[in-house]
Amino acid sequence: MDALVAGAEAFIQVFRTAADVFVGFTTGIIPIVVVFLTAVNALVKFIGEERVEGFAKWASQEGAFICLFVILFYRL
């Protein structure tokens, strides 16, 4: 009977731990993500979707980021 009680307590502890993690996310990372998404959305609206998409196409070309990193480290 003690084994059954220990198993039940361990099973409930899984849900208690999950609830603690959920509360931690709710008060920690989720508000940060919401604010970050709002800021990025505002920045895209301010700059213009066409210009952001053009930059994304340029940045996704092969070697574009490599070129930027080489220039950055060359100046150091």
C-alpha positions as CSV (number, residue, x, y, z in Angstrom):
1,M,0.0,0.0,0.0
2,D,2.9,2.3,0.7
3,A,4.2,1.9,-2.8
4,L,0.8,2.9,-4.2
5,V,0.7,6.0,-2.1
6,A,4.3,6.9,-3.1
7,G,3.4,6.4,-6.8
8,A,0.4,8.6,-6.4
9,E,2.4,11.3,-4.7
10,A,5.0,11.2,-7.4
11,F,2.3,11.4,-10.1
12,I,0.8,14.5,-8.4
13,Q,4.2,16.1,-8.0
14,V,4.7,16.0,-11.8
15,F,1.6,18.3,-12.2
16,R,2.7,20.6,-9.3
17,T,6.1,21.0,-11.0
18,A,4.4,21.7,-14.3
19,A,2.2,24.3,-12.7
20,D,5.2,26.0,-11.2
21,V,6.9,26.1,-14.6
22,F,3.8,27.5,-16.2
23,V,3.5,30.3,-13.6
24,G,7.2,31.1,-14.1
25,F,6.6,31.4,-17.8
26,T,3.5,33.5,-17.4
27,T,5.3,36.0,-15.2
28,G,8.7,35.8,-16.9
29,I,9.2,35.1,-20.6
30,I,5.7,35.4,-22.1
31,P,5.3,39.2,-21.4
32,I,8.8,39.8,-22.8
33,V,7.9,37.9,-26.0
34,V,4.7,39.9,-26.4
35,V,6.5,43.2,-26.0
36,F,9.2,42.1,-28.4
37,L,6.7,41.1,-31.0
38,T,4.8,44.3,-30.6
39,A,8.0,46.3,-31.0
40,V,9.1,44.4,-34.1
41,N,5.7,44.9,-35.6
42,A,5.8,48.6,-35.0
43,L,9.3,48.8,-36.4
44,V,8.2,47.0,-39.6
45,K,5.2,49.3,-40.0
46,F,7.4,52.3,-39.4
47,I,10.1,51.3,-41.9
48,G,7.7,49.8,-44.4
49,E,7.0,46.2,-45.3
50,E,8.5,46.5,-48.8
51,R,11.8,47.8,-47.5
52,V,12.0,45.1,-44.8
53,E,11.2,42.4,-47.3
54,G,13.9,43.8,-49.6
55,F,16.4,43.7,-46.8
56,A,15.4,40.2,-45.9
57,K,15.9,39.1,-49.6
58,W,19.3,40.8,-49.6
59,A,20.4,39.3,-46.3
60,S,19.3,35.8,-47.4
61,Q,21.6,35.8,-50.4
62,E,24.6,33.5,-50.2
63,G,27.5,35.3,-48.6
64,A,25.7,38.4,-47.5
65,F,26.2,37.8,-43.8
66,I,29.7,36.5,-44.3
67,C,30.6,39.7,-46.0
68,L,29.2,41.8,-43.1
69,F,31.1,39.7,-40.5
70,V,34.4,40.0,-42.5
71,I,34.0,43.7,-42.7
72,L,33.2,43.9,-39.0
73,F,36.2,41.9,-37.9
74,Y,38.5,43.5,-40.4
75,R,37.9,46.9,-38.8
76,L,38.7,45.6,-35.4
